[in-house]
């Protein structure tokens, strides 16, 4: 299968990580629901890469189940900061080197702290962005610990929850 060679793919190859590429037709604002349907997998196993920043403009990445949202209040409390909010598209692209919708936690331009919802590690396989819109890679969740500076958090909430 032909797939894009992104900075994420280069990093996974360099670290000798076993991964499987998955291409699908990207849909603007389709989110993880669309990619999960396109690949025929549970949205809970599709992990979104969210680029956020603290009130002091310190960028960070949060990895969250596709069917959950991040409680920015809980995350701010965990980090000991006033607030955390999503980066605007331009900042997110500047920090990661990726287009929004194609952001991978692997191979980012700047080395950012990565906070992973701890229940992600309970899954046998996760589907995570490979660094391009319409391109996910499936890996074992342990890979996150092996190649990223991760910290586990419990900040996931039901979509539309408080």
Secondary structure by P-SEA (a helix, b strand, c coil): ccccccaaaaaaaaabbbbbbbbccccccccaaaaaaaaccccccbbbbbbbbccccccbbbbbccccccaaaaaaaaacccccccccaaaaaaacccccccccccccccbbbbbcccccccccccccccccccbbbbbcccccccccbbbbbccccccccc
